[in-house]
Amino acid sequence: YRGLTVEALNKLRVTARAQGVYLHVLKNTLARRAVAGTPFEAASESMVGPLIYGISTDPVAPAKVLNGFAKGNDKLVIKAGAMPNRAHHKGKTRRRAD
């Protein structure tokens, strides 16, 4: 998300909220600690660099929202996705969104 304007980021947040997706910028160390010992621990190796996390009860909604936004904005790069007990690389995350 680095390089996105405040206006673009706000637009993304509004779109995400409308789909039941909550976006959060977290310290990666804190995020890795939070997932340690949970079904999402497999995703911890992808938690590097500036990230924005999309969280939802619908496992596909964050991928759809972020992938849709990324198609129109090259500053947003999808790095990975996660579901319980599974981490997905960016290619699989994009395919789930389509």
Accessible surface in RSA format (square Angstrom, percent):
REM  Atomic radii and reference values for relative SASA: ProtOr
REM  Chains: A
REM  Algorithm: Lee & Richards
REM  Probe-radius: 1.40
REM  Slices: 20
REM RES _ NUM      All-atoms   Total-Side   Main-Chain    Non-polar    All polar
REM                ABS   REL    ABS   REL    ABS   REL    ABS   REL    ABS   REL
RES TYR A   1    62.52  29.2  47.04  26.8  15.48  40.3  23.48  17.6  39.03  48.1
RES ARG A   2   176.39  74.1 162.32  82.7  14.07  33.5  70.16  95.9 106.23  64.4
RES GLY A   3    52.05  64.2   0.00   N/A  52.05  64.2  29.50  80.9  22.56  50.5
RES LEU A   4    25.38  14.1   1.70   1.2  23.69  59.5   2.95   2.1  22.44  60.4
RES THR A   5    88.84  63.2  79.25  80.3   9.59  22.8  81.00 108.8   7.84  11.9
RES VAL A   6   115.53  76.0 110.88 100.4   4.65  11.2 112.23  97.5   3.30   9.0
RES GLU A   7   142.84  82.0 134.40 101.7   8.45  20.1  52.09 100.8  90.75  74.1
RES ALA A   8    18.25  16.8  14.55  22.5   3.70   8.4  18.05  25.4   0.20   0.5
RES LEU A   9    32.67  18.2  32.67  23.4   0.00   0.0  32.67  22.9   0.00   0.0
RES ASN A  10    77.32  53.3  76.19  73.6   1.14   2.7  22.01  53.0  55.32  53.5
RES LYS A  11   140.82  68.7 134.01  82.2   6.81  16.2  82.93  74.6  57.89  61.7
RES LEU A  12     0.06   0.0   0.06   0.0   0.00   0.0   0.06   0.0   0.00   0.0
RES ARG A  13    62.10  26.1  61.16  31.2   0.94   2.2  16.72  22.8  45.38  27.5
RES VAL A  14    94.53  62.2  92.46  83.7   2.07   5.0  93.21  81.0   1.33   3.6
RES THR A  15    64.21  45.7  59.48  60.3   4.73  11.3  46.64  62.6  17.58  26.6
RES ALA A  16     0.28   0.3   0.28   0.4   0.00   0.0   0.28   0.4   0.00   0.0
RES ARG A  17   136.69  57.4 122.16  62.3  14.53  34.6  45.26  61.9  91.44  55.4
RES ALA A  18    83.58  76.8  40.72  62.8  42.86  97.5  54.03  76.1  29.55  78.3
RES GLN A  19   110.34  61.7  90.98  66.5  19.36  46.1  15.50  33.0  94.84  71.9
RES GLY A  20    33.19  40.9   0.00   N/A  33.19  40.9  26.81  73.6   6.38  14.3
RES VAL A  21     0.28   0.2   0.00   0.0   0.28   0.7   0.00   0.0   0.28   0.8
RES TYR A  22   116.85  54.6 115.62  65.8   1.23   3.2  74.38  55.9  42.47  52.4
RES LEU A  23    10.37   5.8   0.57   0.4   9.80  24.6   0.57   0.4   9.80  26.4
RES HIS A  24    81.47  44.5  78.98  54.9   2.50   6.4  48.19  49.7  33.28  38.7
RES VAL A  25    72.53  47.7  47.20  42.7  25.33  61.0  47.20  41.0  25.33  68.7
RES LEU A  26    68.34  38.1  55.17  39.5  13.18  33.1  60.33  42.4   8.01  21.6
RES LYS A  27   158.66  77.4 150.80  92.5   7.87  18.7  99.54  89.6  59.12  63.0
RES ASN A  28    27.09  18.7  21.62  20.9   5.47  13.2   7.59  18.3  19.51  18.9
RES THR A  29    71.23  50.7  69.96  70.9   1.27   3.0  42.87  57.6  28.36  42.9
RES LEU A  30   105.83  58.9 103.98  74.4   1.85   4.6 105.14  73.8   0.69   1.9
RES ALA A  31     5.32   4.9   3.06   4.7   2.26   5.1   5.32   7.5   0.00   0.0
RES ARG A  32    86.13  36.2  82.44  42.0   3.69   8.8  32.89  44.9  53.24  32.3
RES ARG A  33   176.98  74.3 158.28  80.7  18.70  44.5  54.42  74.4 122.56  74.3
RES ALA A  34    71.32  65.6  42.91  66.2  28.42  64.6  54.60  76.9  16.73  44.3
RES VAL A  35    24.13  15.9  23.78  21.5   0.35   0.8  24.13  21.0   0.00   0.0
RES ALA A  36    56.81  52.2  40.54  62.6  16.28  37.0  41.25  58.1  15.56  41.2
RES GLY A  37    73.18  90.2   0.00   N/A  73.18  90.2  36.97 101.5  36.21  81.1
RES THR A  38    52.95  37.7  41.17  41.7  11.78  28.1  44.53  59.8   8.42  12.7
RES PRO A  39    66.20  48.2  59.70  54.4   6.50  23.6  64.25  53.0   1.95  12.1
RES PHE A  40    79.21  39.6  77.90  48.3   1.31   3.4  79.21  48.0   0.00   0.0
RES GLU A  41    82.93  47.6  80.66  61.0   2.28   5.4  23.59  45.6  59.35  48.5
RES ALA A  42    49.95  45.9  30.68  47.3  19.27  43.8  43.93  61.9   6.02  15.9
RES ALA A  43    11.16  10.3  10.21  15.8   0.95   2.2  10.56  14.9   0.60   1.6
RES SER A  44    27.79  23.5  26.48  35.3   1.30   3.0   6.18  13.2  21.61  30.3
RES GLU A  45   152.20  87.4 123.96  93.8  28.24  67.2  49.26  95.3 102.94  84.0
RES SER A  46    39.27  33.2  27.39  36.5  11.89  27.4  18.58  39.6  20.70  29.0
RES MET A  47    14.72   7.6  14.70   9.7   0.02   0.1  14.72  12.5   0.00   0.0
RES VAL A  48    93.46  61.5  91.11  82.5   2.35   5.7  93.46  81.2   0.00   0.0
RES GLY A  49    32.48  40.1   0.00   N/A  32.48  40.1  25.91  71.1   6.57  14.7
RES PRO A  50    60.21  43.9  41.64  38.0  18.57  67.5  52.62  43.4   7.59  47.2
RES LEU A  51    25.16  14.0  20.09  14.4   5.07  12.7  21.71  15.2   3.45   9.3
RES ILE A  52    22.49  12.8   5.28   3.9  17.21  41.5   5.28   3.8  17.21  46.7
RES TYR A  53    35.27  16.5  32.30  18.4   2.96   7.7  35.27  26.5   0.00   0.0
RES GLY A  54    23.62  29.1   0.00   N/A  23.62  29.1   0.21   0.6  23.41  52.4
RES ILE A  55    91.40  52.0  88.45  65.9   2.95   7.1  91.40  65.8   0.00   0.0
RES SER A  56    31.51  26.6   2.13   2.8  29.38  67.7   6.37  13.6  25.14  35.2
RES THR A  57   146.99 104.5 114.52 116.1  32.47  77.4  91.62 123.1  55.36  83.7
RES ASP A  58    70.73  49.5  65.60  65.3   5.14  12.1  27.05  63.7  43.68  43.6
RES PRO A  59    75.36  54.9  54.00  49.2  21.36  77.7  63.00  52.0  12.37  76.8
RES VAL A  60    40.18  26.4  39.86  36.1   0.32   0.8  40.18  34.9   0.00   0.0
RES ALA A  61     9.60   8.8   6.48  10.0   3.12   7.1   9.53  13.4   0.08   0.2
RES PRO A  62    19.14  13.9  19.14  17.4   0.00   0.0  19.14  15.8   0.00   0.0
RES ALA A  63    12.63  11.6   7.88  12.2   4.76  10.8  11.16  15.7   1.48   3.9
RES LYS A  64   113.18  55.2 103.57  63.5   9.60  22.9  47.87  43.1  65.31  69.6
RES VAL A  65    12.71   8.4   4.29   3.9   8.42  20.3  10.35   9.0   2.36   6.4
RES LEU A  66    23.24  12.9  23.24  16.6   0.00   0.0  23.24  16.3   0.00   0.0
RES ASN A  67     8.76   6.0   8.76   8.5   0.00   0.0   0.55   1.3   8.21   7.9
RES GLY A  68    43.72  53.9   0.00   N/A  43.72  53.9  29.25  80.3  14.47  32.4
RES PHE A  69    35.45  17.7  24.79  15.4  10.66  27.7  32.23  19.5   3.22   9.2
RES ALA A  70    18.04  16.6   7.45  11.5  10.59  24.1   7.75  10.9  10.29  27.3
RES LYS A  71   152.46  74.4 110.97  68.1  41.49  98.8  80.11  72.1  72.35  77.1
RES GLY A  72    74.72  92.1   0.00   N/A  74.72  92.1  40.13 110.1  34.58  77.4
RES ASN A  73    32.92  22.7  27.68  26.7   5.24  12.6   8.40  20.2  24.52  23.7
RES ASP A  74   127.01  89.0 101.56 101.1  25.44  60.2  46.95 110.5  80.05  79.8
RES LYS A  75   108.77  53.1  98.65  60.5  10.13  24.1  46.68  42.0  62.09  66.1
RES LEU A  76    10.57   5.9   6.11   4.4   4.45  11.2   6.11   4.3   4.45  12.0
RES VAL A  77    85.54  56.3  73.11  66.2  12.44  30.0  73.28  63.7  12.26  33.3
RES ILE A  78    12.93   7.4   7.95   5.9   4.98  12.0  12.93   9.3   0.00   0.0
RES LYS A  79    96.52  47.1  78.27  48.0  18.25  43.4  60.06  54.1  36.46  38.8
RES ALA A  80    33.25  30.6  10.82  16.7  22.43  51.0  11.06  15.6  22.19  58.8
RES GLY A  81    19.41  23.9   0.00   N/A  19.41  23.9  19.22  52.7   0.19   0.4
RES ALA A  82    41.84  38.5  13.19  20.3  28.66  65.2  13.19  18.6  28.66  75.9
RES MET A  83    28.45  14.7  27.32  18.1   1.13   2.7  28.37  24.1   0.07   0.1
RES PRO A  84    67.85  49.5  62.86  57.3   4.99  18.1  62.86  51.9   4.99  31.0
RES ASN A  85   116.37  80.3  90.62  87.6  25.75  62.0  31.01  74.6  85.36  82.5
RES ARG A  86   118.96  49.9 113.85  58.0   5.11  12.2  43.89  60.0  75.07  45.5
RES ALA A  87    45.41  41.7  18.22  28.1  27.19  61.8  18.41  25.9  27.00  71.5
RES HIS A  88    10.27   5.6   6.81   4.7   3.46   8.9   7.43   7.7   2.84   3.3
RES HIS A  89   114.84  62.8 105.18  73.1   9.66  24.7  84.45  87.0  30.39  35.4
RES LYS A  90   101.84  49.7 101.49  62.3   0.35   0.8  51.21  46.1  50.63  53.9
RES GLY A  91    22.11  27.3   0.00   N/A  22.11  27.3  20.58  56.5   1.54   3.4
RES LYS A  92    76.95  37.5  76.95  47.2   0.00   0.0  32.85  29.6  44.10  47.0
RES THR A  93     9.86   7.0   9.17   9.3   0.69   1.6   9.73  13.1   0.13   0.2
RES ARG A  94    92.04  38.6  91.93  46.9   0.10   0.2  31.13  42.5  60.91  36.9
RES ARG A  95   156.08  65.5 140.00  71.4  16.08  38.3  74.32 101.6  81.76  49.6
RES ARG A  96    84.07  35.3  65.89  33.6  18.17  43.3  25.18  34.4  58.88  35.7
RES ALA A  97    11.57  10.6   0.45   0.7  11.11  25.3   0.45   0.6  11.11  29.4
RES ASP A  98   120.16  84.2  63.22  62.9  56.93 134.6  56.50 133.0  63.66  63.5
END  Absolute sums over single chains surface
CHAIN  1 A     6318.6       5010.9       1307.7       3657.4       2661.2
END  Absolute sums over all chains
TOTAL          6318.6       5010.9       1307.7       3657.4       2661.2
